[in-house]
Amino acid sequence: MERRPRQVKVRVPAGVKDGQKIRLKGRGGPGRNSGPHGDLFVVIDVAEHELFGRKGNHLTVDVPISFPEAALGAKVGVPTMEGSTVTLKVPAGTPSGKTFRVKGRGITTASKTGDLLVTEINLRPDDCATADRGQPWTIAELEAVPFDRGYKRFEGEYAISFVTLTVTEKPDGLHITVPMYGSGKMEAVSDTTFKIESSGENAEIEFVVESGGAVSSIILHRKGEKIVAKRKP
């Protein structure tokens, strides 16, 4: 008996997840001894979206805002998966990395609808973030300040015994260099905490910021240990 492959149409339900299986009854191979055909299992491979991420039934999106918008408050447009935008009110003094929830704008399944989780990426300059002026900033003053990620204060050399760790800011973010291990990019977890993966191991790096805004040291969290590196003058 000659077998020829053929195509079948599959109805993909809304909210399907990566790796989920869809079962097509009777579309498999023939059974033994003239038995009924088996089933065909289709494994879904969901491609990454250039803008949105996914957490369960929630959608995630990063929205950059300017320092004036974060400092003074603003209403910003947030894209949705449907192609429209929703208006989000950003309160004055919003820190970078703060996440807002837009109800009912996530992924819809047969049982429920998720939310849209909006993370504000505030390009905040250090000299404005830590300055004590005693009076509010004006729009003109804020817009005159060049934007950066606020990482400049972390740059420098940090010593652990005879080993020196070097932290530098590059166009794609903050990097750390460790002798004998090389360098790697750190991913922000919060305003002062970052994570890095090296040789398949994960570590967390915490910058210790004094009351005046200066960084005095870093704490390396790895395998339950805490290693402190003092900043060199």
Backbone bond lengths (Angstrom), bond angles and torsions (degrees), N, CA, C in turn:
res aa  C-N    CA-C-N  psi(-1)  N-CA   C-N-CA  omega(-1)  CA-C   N-CA-C  phi
1 M - - - 1.457 - - 1.533 109.29 -
2 E 1.311 114.94 128.67 1.458 119.92 179.74 1.532 109.93 -87.72
3 R 1.324 115.78 131.47 1.458 120.72 178.63 1.521 109.33 -109.48
4 R 1.307 115.91 131.88 1.458 120.85 -179.69 1.538 108.85 -121.69
5 P 1.323 115.46 132.96 1.479 117.76 177.35 1.517 110.45 -68.76
6 R 1.302 116.00 148.73 1.453 120.39 176.53 1.524 109.16 -144.88
7 Q 1.293 114.88 158.97 1.454 120.77 -179.26 1.524 110.52 -95.63
8 V 1.325 114.70 145.88 1.458 120.96 175.78 1.530 108.00 -129.28
9 K 1.305 116.54 150.47 1.447 121.58 177.32 1.528 109.74 -87.65
10 V 1.316 115.37 136.00 1.463 121.35 -178.67 1.522 108.49 -118.54
11 R 1.314 116.48 129.44 1.466 120.83 175.89 1.527 108.12 -85.78
12 V 1.329 116.18 113.26 1.458 121.28 -179.85 1.527 108.58 -92.63
13 P 1.320 118.63 117.59 1.465 120.53 -177.56 1.524 111.79 -72.09
14 A 1.323 116.58 155.27 1.457 121.63 177.21 1.523 109.95 -63.09
15 G 1.330 115.41 140.39 1.463 119.69 177.26 1.511 114.58 82.04
16 V 1.328 118.24 13.47 1.459 120.23 -179.24 1.524 110.23 -62.84
17 K 1.327 116.97 145.73 1.461 121.82 -176.51 1.529 110.96 -104.21
18 D 1.327 115.01 158.57 1.461 120.59 176.89 1.532 109.46 -63.60
19 G 1.312 116.97 131.37 1.461 121.57 -179.38 1.518 114.45 86.97
20 Q 1.317 117.36 -5.36 1.465 120.33 179.36 1.520 110.52 -69.17
21 K 1.337 116.65 146.45 1.460 121.69 -178.74 1.523 110.47 -106.89
22 I 1.330 114.88 137.17 1.461 121.85 174.99 1.525 107.58 -112.84
23 R 1.308 116.25 127.49 1.470 121.70 -174.55 1.523 110.57 -100.19
24 L 1.329 115.93 125.63 1.457 122.70 176.22 1.526 107.87 -109.76
25 K 1.300 115.66 105.93 1.463 120.67 -175.46 1.530 110.93 -68.96
26 G 1.329 114.32 134.52 1.450 120.81 175.81 1.507 115.16 76.33
27 R 1.343 117.18 8.17 1.466 119.82 -178.92 1.523 112.57 -101.75
28 G 1.321 117.09 8.53 1.451 120.70 179.39 1.516 112.07 -90.07
29 G 1.327 114.78 -161.30 1.459 119.58 -179.04 1.521 111.95 -75.37
30 P 1.353 116.57 163.33 1.469 119.93 179.97 1.525 111.21 -68.89
31 G 1.329 116.11 149.59 1.449 121.00 178.73 1.516 111.52 -78.25
32 R 1.310 114.54 166.96 1.464 119.12 178.70 1.533 111.01 -73.98
33 N 1.319 113.57 149.59 1.465 120.35 177.54 1.516 111.66 52.73
34 S 1.352 114.63 47.32 1.466 122.00 178.48 1.518 112.77 63.74
35 G 1.328 116.18 24.52 1.458 119.97 177.84 1.517 111.24 -72.73
36 P 1.319 117.70 171.46 1.474 121.16 -178.05 1.531 111.59 -66.93
37 H 1.303 114.67 156.46 1.461 120.22 177.68 1.536 110.86 -66.97
38 G 1.300 113.48 148.60 1.464 118.84 175.68 1.521 111.36 -79.54
39 D 1.326 115.45 -168.57 1.464 120.77 -177.86 1.525 110.65 -105.34
40 L 1.313 115.45 158.12 1.463 122.94 177.08 1.536 107.86 -109.13
41 F 1.325 116.50 126.12 1.452 121.51 178.30 1.533 109.29 -105.99
42 V 1.311 115.62 121.98 1.463 122.07 179.20 1.528 107.69 -102.93
43 V 1.347 116.77 121.52 1.460 122.06 179.52 1.533 108.70 -95.17
44 I 1.320 116.21 124.16 1.457 121.87 -176.42 1.530 110.75 -82.28
45 D 1.319 116.46 130.71 1.462 123.00 174.90 1.527 107.21 -116.82
46 V 1.335 116.30 102.94 1.464 121.24 -176.46 1.527 109.63 -87.16
47 A 1.312 117.03 121.57 1.465 121.34 179.30 1.529 109.94 -72.95
48 E 1.340 116.29 149.74 1.459 120.71 177.72 1.524 110.41 -70.04
49 H 1.331 114.74 142.94 1.469 120.46 176.97 1.522 108.86 -91.18
50 E 1.327 116.11 143.94 1.470 119.54 -177.08 1.522 112.52 -70.34
51 L 1.329 117.70 -17.10 1.458 120.79 -175.86 1.529 112.88 -119.53
52 F 1.315 117.48 -43.23 1.457 121.71 -172.60 1.537 111.91 -102.05
53 G 1.328 114.74 146.29 1.455 121.86 169.73 1.521 108.79 -112.57
54 R 1.329 116.21 -177.75 1.467 119.59 -177.19 1.522 110.56 -141.63
55 K 1.339 115.56 135.02 1.454 123.56 172.17 1.523 107.85 -130.75
56 G 1.330 115.70 97.82 1.458 118.91 -174.69 1.518 109.46 64.10
57 N 1.327 117.25 -122.89 1.465 121.12 176.73 1.519 112.23 -95.22
58 H 1.330 116.74 5.00 1.461 120.63 179.02 1.528 110.09 -94.25
59 L 1.321 116.14 143.70 1.459 122.14 171.06 1.525 108.95 -97.57
60 T 1.326 116.74 147.12 1.464 121.30 178.04 1.522 108.99 -122.19
61 V 1.328 115.55 146.55 1.454 120.38 177.76 1.528 108.37 -152.70
62 D 1.338 115.81 141.15 1.468 122.20 175.87 1.523 108.84 -99.78
63 V 1.327 116.18 130.78 1.456 121.38 -179.36 1.522 109.05 -122.85
64 P 1.332 119.34 114.11 1.471 120.68 177.86 1.520 111.30 -74.30
65 I 1.324 115.85 138.30 1.461 120.68 174.67 1.526 107.94 -129.63
66 S 1.319 116.23 155.04 1.458 120.85 -178.69 1.520 109.86 -79.48
67 F 1.321 115.69 164.39 1.456 119.93 177.32 1.529 112.18 -61.18
68 P 1.339 119.76 -43.03 1.469 118.63 176.46 1.522 112.96 -58.13
69 E 1.342 117.52 -40.40 1.463 120.26 179.66 1.521 110.99 -64.13
70 A 1.347 116.87 -41.48 1.458 120.02 -179.46 1.514 111.93 -70.84
71 A 1.321 116.74 -38.61 1.458 120.84 -176.16 1.522 112.34 -74.29
72 L 1.328 117.11 -39.90 1.461 121.09 -173.72 1.525 113.44 -102.69
73 G 1.334 116.87 -11.14 1.458 119.90 -175.78 1.518 110.65 89.26
74 A 1.335 116.20 150.16 1.462 119.90 -177.87 1.523 109.80 -166.82
75 K 1.326 114.58 167.68 1.449 121.58 170.36 1.530 107.31 -109.36
76 V 1.327 116.97 121.15 1.462 120.74 -175.64 1.520 109.68 -119.71
77 G 1.317 115.34 148.56 1.453 121.13 177.30 1.527 110.86 -84.74
78 V 1.315 116.27 132.73 1.465 122.24 -179.01 1.523 108.86 -118.27
79 P 1.341 118.51 126.30 1.462 120.40 179.95 1.527 111.84 -70.61
80 T 1.317 116.52 151.17 1.458 122.00 176.08 1.525 108.90 -120.62
81 M 1.321 116.00 165.98 1.458 120.42 -179.16 1.523 111.79 -65.78
82 E 1.345 117.43 -25.26 1.459 120.66 -179.45 1.524 112.17 -75.07
83 G 1.330 117.38 -9.82 1.450 120.89 -179.51 1.513 113.72 99.73
84 S 1.328 117.70 -7.88 1.456 121.29 177.28 1.526 109.65 -92.20
85 T 1.313 117.17 -177.73 1.462 121.57 176.66 1.525 109.40 -127.28
86 V 1.321 115.29 151.87 1.457 121.37 173.27 1.522 107.63 -119.56
87 T 1.314 116.30 151.37 1.459 121.36 -178.91 1.520 109.61 -94.11
88 L 1.331 115.75 126.35 1.458 122.16 -179.93 1.523 109.05 -114.30
89 K 1.316 116.55 129.69 1.453 121.06 178.50 1.522 109.10 -89.18
90 V 1.321 116.21 117.17 1.460 122.61 -179.94 1.530 108.27 -97.73
91 P 1.340 118.53 117.23 1.464 119.87 -179.10 1.526 111.85 -68.10
92 A 1.317 116.98 155.26 1.458 121.91 175.92 1.525 109.95 -61.44
93 G 1.347 115.73 138.71 1.454 120.65 178.94 1.509 114.39 81.54
94 T 1.328 117.98 18.96 1.461 121.11 -179.85 1.527 110.77 -66.70
95 P 1.351 118.91 123.33 1.465 120.44 179.32 1.521 111.64 -76.92
96 S 1.314 115.35 156.19 1.461 119.99 177.12 1.521 110.11 -64.85
97 G 1.321 116.47 137.32 1.461 121.12 178.77 1.510 114.37 93.55
98 K 1.319 118.33 -3.10 1.464 120.45 178.86 1.528 109.28 -70.77
99 T 1.334 116.18 137.45 1.451 121.93 -177.25 1.528 110.60 -109.50
100 F 1.332 115.09 131.44 1.455 122.31 176.97 1.530 108.85 -109.92
101 R 1.324 116.51 152.41 1.461 121.54 -178.02 1.530 110.12 -113.11
102 V 1.329 116.08 125.37 1.456 121.91 174.26 1.519 107.13 -106.61
103 K 1.321 116.35 110.34 1.458 121.72 -173.59 1.526 112.51 -64.26
104 G 1.337 114.88 138.37 1.451 121.18 170.38 1.509 116.14 72.00
105 R 1.340 117.59 15.48 1.460 120.09 -179.57 1.520 111.90 -112.40
106 G 1.333 115.85 20.84 1.455 120.65 178.91 1.514 111.92 -96.06
107 I 1.317 116.06 -144.57 1.463 122.70 -177.17 1.525 109.56 -91.93
108 T 1.317 116.22 132.94 1.458 122.18 179.84 1.521 110.35 -98.67
109 T 1.322 116.47 125.97 1.456 122.58 174.94 1.522 108.21 -117.65
110 A 1.330 116.10 -176.88 1.465 120.38 -179.73 1.517 111.82 -65.57
111 S 1.345 117.10 -24.14 1.465 120.01 -174.48 1.528 113.77 -102.94
112 K 1.345 118.01 -32.44 1.464 118.98 -176.58 1.519 111.04 -162.32
113 T 1.346 114.45 172.61 1.464 121.98 177.63 1.517 109.30 -121.98
114 G 1.325 116.89 132.46 1.452 121.53 -179.79 1.521 111.60 -83.71
115 D 1.326 115.65 -174.71 1.462 122.68 -178.41 1.527 110.23 -112.78
116 L 1.311 116.07 167.99 1.465 122.81 174.19 1.526 107.77 -101.23
117 L 1.332 116.79 118.81 1.456 122.45 -178.99 1.528 108.45 -98.73
118 V 1.329 115.74 112.64 1.463 122.29 -174.13 1.522 109.39 -105.07
119 T 1.327 116.31 118.68 1.467 121.28 177.89 1.524 109.13 -103.97
120 E 1.332 115.24 122.35 1.456 120.33 179.91 1.530 110.08 -84.26
121 I 1.322 117.12 126.05 1.458 122.69 176.29 1.529 107.22 -102.65
122 N 1.319 115.02 103.63 1.462 121.23 -175.17 1.522 109.71 -93.55
123 L 1.323 117.24 114.48 1.460 122.48 176.89 1.521 107.69 -81.66
124 R 1.329 115.64 88.44 1.461 121.10 -168.88 1.519 111.71 -105.56
125 P 1.337 119.26 123.26 1.463 121.07 176.86 1.516 111.60 -75.39
126 D 1.333 117.41 140.75 1.456 121.82 -176.14 1.522 112.87 -63.16
127 D 1.342 116.57 -43.82 1.456 118.04 -172.75 1.520 112.04 -65.76
128 C 1.321 117.17 -27.82 1.461 119.29 176.19 1.522 110.97 -83.97
129 A 1.338 117.71 -33.44 1.450 120.64 -174.84 1.524 111.66 -67.81
130 T 1.334 118.06 -30.63 1.461 120.56 -174.32 1.527 113.07 -110.20
131 A 1.317 118.04 -2.24 1.460 120.15 -176.61 1.520 111.54 -71.98
132 D 1.331 116.19 143.25 1.454 122.73 176.89 1.524 107.59 -108.68
133 R 1.313 117.26 94.00 1.467 121.65 -173.91 1.532 111.68 -91.81
134 G 1.327 116.34 -30.91 1.450 119.11 -175.30 1.516 113.01 80.98
135 Q 1.343 117.21 4.09 1.460 121.05 177.88 1.528 108.65 -153.41
136 P 1.327 118.83 155.72 1.464 121.15 -177.59 1.528 111.98 -66.44
137 W 1.332 114.66 151.12 1.466 119.75 173.77 1.526 108.75 -77.39
138 T 1.295 116.37 146.76 1.462 121.16 173.98 1.521 108.72 -93.46
139 I 1.330 115.98 159.69 1.460 120.78 178.58 1.526 110.59 -57.33
140 A 1.317 118.14 -44.42 1.464 121.81 -178.33 1.527 111.05 -61.40
141 E 1.337 117.39 -41.55 1.464 120.82 -179.81 1.523 111.11 -66.63
142 L 1.320 115.94 -42.05 1.466 119.52 -178.07 1.514 111.72 -67.55
143 E 1.318 117.15 -41.69 1.459 120.06 -177.53 1.525 111.69 -71.83
144 A 1.322 117.75 -16.97 1.466 121.11 178.37 1.512 112.27 -80.61
145 V 1.328 118.24 -12.44 1.458 122.08 -178.53 1.523 109.57 -87.36
146 P 1.345 119.34 128.35 1.467 120.58 178.44 1.514 110.81 -64.77
147 F 1.341 116.51 141.41 1.455 121.37 -178.31 1.529 110.71 -83.40
148 D 1.318 115.99 145.62 1.460 121.79 166.28 1.515 107.30 -150.30
149 R 1.319 116.96 -179.66 1.466 120.74 -176.55 1.521 112.32 -82.33
150 G 1.321 117.95 -2.83 1.451 119.70 -176.06 1.519 113.06 80.32
151 Y 1.353 117.03 17.72 1.459 121.21 -176.48 1.525 113.11 -93.59
152 K 1.328 117.91 -10.29 1.465 120.39 -175.68 1.520 112.22 -57.03
153 R 1.328 117.33 -36.17 1.461 120.35 -177.55 1.523 112.37 -66.70
154 F 1.342 117.86 -18.77 1.464 121.34 -179.71 1.526 112.58 -85.38
155 E 1.338 117.36 -17.31 1.452 120.65 -176.11 1.529 110.69 -65.47
156 G 1.326 116.34 143.64 1.449 120.79 177.73 1.518 112.04 147.64
157 E 1.336 115.41 -173.19 1.462 121.98 179.86 1.534 109.31 -110.34
158 Y 1.331 115.33 137.57 1.463 122.31 -178.28 1.517 108.52 -126.47
159 A 1.326 116.99 129.40 1.462 121.73 -171.53 1.523 111.45 -105.19
160 I 1.356 115.17 132.57 1.458 123.68 169.02 1.525 106.26 -121.72
161 S 1.313 117.86 102.68 1.462 122.15 -176.28 1.531 108.20 57.39
162 F 1.351 117.49 -117.24 1.462 120.56 -179.25 1.530 112.64 -98.39
163 V 1.314 116.59 6.61 1.467 121.42 -178.64 1.523 109.39 -103.40
164 T 1.328 116.37 134.96 1.457 121.43 179.32 1.529 110.36 -115.51
165 L 1.322 115.98 123.80 1.462 122.47 175.45 1.523 108.44 -95.68
166 T 1.317 116.65 136.34 1.458 121.39 -178.29 1.522 109.89 -115.82
167 V 1.328 115.88 125.35 1.462 122.07 179.47 1.527 108.52 -110.22
168 T 1.318 117.39 125.55 1.464 122.34 -179.70 1.522 109.81 -135.06
169 E 1.320 115.15 151.36 1.460 120.20 175.47 1.520 109.23 -99.77
170 K 1.338 115.78 130.54 1.451 122.27 177.14 1.528 108.37 -119.42
171 P 1.335 118.17 171.31 1.468 119.22 -177.11 1.520 114.33 -56.03
172 D 1.335 118.09 -29.71 1.462 119.55 -178.13 1.525 113.08 -94.08
173 G 1.345 118.06 2.41 1.459 119.21 178.03 1.520 112.35 137.73
174 L 1.330 115.28 -161.78 1.466 122.46 -175.32 1.529 110.19 -92.89
175 H 1.354 116.08 134.36 1.466 121.75 -179.04 1.528 109.50 -123.61
176 I 1.336 115.35 152.33 1.461 120.97 175.77 1.520 108.71 -128.19
177 T 1.340 115.78 138.78 1.458 121.86 179.35 1.519 109.24 -117.35
178 V 1.343 115.28 128.35 1.460 121.95 179.57 1.526 107.58 -121.20
179 P 1.348 118.48 125.09 1.463 120.60 178.96 1.529 111.63 -54.61
180 M 1.316 115.88 138.87 1.463 124.72 179.20 1.531 113.13 77.04
181 Y 1.349 117.59 -15.03 1.463 120.30 -178.92 1.525 112.50 -113.28
182 G 1.330 116.94 -17.49 1.451 119.95 -179.47 1.520 111.84 92.22
183 S 1.331 115.96 -160.96 1.458 121.25 -177.37 1.516 110.21 -125.31
184 G 1.330 114.91 161.67 1.452 119.91 179.40 1.517 110.83 -159.28
185 K 1.332 115.12 157.87 1.459 121.05 179.47 1.521 109.53 -83.52
186 M 1.335 115.05 139.64 1.454 121.03 178.03 1.527 109.61 -100.68
187 E 1.336 116.13 136.04 1.458 121.78 178.21 1.525 109.54 -98.19
188 A 1.328 116.51 130.54 1.462 121.18 -176.46 1.525 111.10 -69.35
189 V 1.331 115.89 131.62 1.461 122.98 172.68 1.525 109.46 -102.96
190 S 1.324 116.00 -38.77 1.457 123.09 174.96 1.524 107.75 -147.67
191 D 1.332 117.69 -168.43 1.460 120.60 -179.04 1.526 112.56 -63.45
192 T 1.343 117.77 -29.04 1.465 120.92 -175.13 1.528 113.45 -125.87
193 T 1.321 118.21 3.81 1.461 121.41 -177.32 1.527 109.74 -123.75
194 F 1.347 115.06 136.49 1.452 121.12 -178.39 1.526 109.14 -133.49
195 K 1.313 115.92 158.83 1.460 120.57 175.47 1.525 109.58 -122.34
196 I 1.328 115.01 152.06 1.458 120.43 -179.91 1.510 108.70 -145.16
197 E 1.333 116.06 146.13 1.460 121.57 177.57 1.519 108.59 -115.07
198 S 1.326 116.28 127.47 1.460 121.48 -179.88 1.520 109.11 -137.66
199 S 1.318 116.01 125.88 1.475 122.26 178.77 1.526 111.37 53.25
200 G 1.335 115.67 38.98 1.453 120.20 177.48 1.520 114.72 79.48
201 E 1.340 117.75 1.25 1.454 121.52 179.54 1.524 110.07 -109.83
202 N 1.339 115.46 141.21 1.458 120.49 -179.95 1.517 110.18 -99.60
203 A 1.312 116.01 140.96 1.459 122.18 177.01 1.520 108.23 -138.34
204 E 1.321 115.21 155.91 1.453 120.85 178.52 1.517 109.14 -121.34
205 I 1.328 115.92 135.09 1.460 121.30 -177.52 1.525 108.57 -117.35
206 E 1.326 115.24 121.67 1.464 121.74 -178.35 1.525 109.94 -112.17
207 F 1.321 117.14 123.36 1.461 122.07 177.32 1.529 108.99 -88.44
208 V 1.330 115.87 127.13 1.460 121.56 -179.61 1.525 108.31 -90.13
209 V 1.335 116.29 114.32 1.461 122.29 -176.80 1.522 108.95 -106.05
210 E 1.325 115.74 126.03 1.460 120.75 179.08 1.536 110.21 -77.07
211 S 1.328 116.35 171.39 1.458 121.39 -176.23 1.529 112.55 -60.54
212 G 1.335 117.15 -29.39 1.463 120.40 179.37 1.510 114.24 -81.92
213 G 1.347 117.48 -4.42 1.453 121.59 178.64 1.516 114.21 101.62
214 A 1.344 118.22 -9.60 1.462 120.97 -179.70 1.532 110.28 -78.45
215 V 1.334 115.97 147.70 1.464 122.26 177.74 1.519 108.76 -93.00
216 S 1.331 117.50 121.63 1.461 121.58 -175.83 1.513 113.66 -98.85
217 S 1.330 118.02 -27.16 1.464 120.81 -176.53 1.524 109.49 -167.14
218 I 1.333 114.39 174.13 1.458 120.10 172.03 1.524 108.22 -127.90
219 I 1.324 115.17 149.74 1.467 121.65 176.65 1.520 107.67 -116.02
220 L 1.309 116.14 121.49 1.458 122.02 179.20 1.524 108.54 -95.94
221 H 1.318 116.90 116.63 1.460 122.93 178.46 1.532 108.11 -99.14
222 R 1.342 116.44 114.95 1.469 119.82 -176.46 1.525 109.19 -149.62
223 K 1.333 115.58 123.12 1.468 122.50 177.46 1.538 111.68 52.36
224 G 1.319 115.85 42.24 1.451 120.18 178.21 1.510 114.96 79.48
225 E 1.327 118.11 -0.95 1.462 122.39 179.44 1.527 110.48 -99.94
226 K 1.324 116.11 152.71 1.443 123.08 174.17 1.524 109.44 -119.61
227 I 1.334 116.35 117.14 1.453 121.97 -179.35 1.515 108.31 -114.23
228 V 1.319 117.38 123.09 1.462 122.20 -176.53 1.523 110.08 -100.10
229 A 1.333 115.77 130.75 1.473 121.82 176.28 1.522 108.05 -119.76
230 K 1.334 116.19 120.95 1.458 121.66 -178.98 1.533 110.41 -81.39
231 R 1.319 115.15 141.52 1.468 119.23 178.76 1.518 110.55 -74.50
232 K 1.328 116.04 134.18 1.459 120.71 177.42 1.525 110.52 -75.95
233 P 1.344 117.12 144.06 1.469 119.57 178.44 1.531 111.75 -62.47
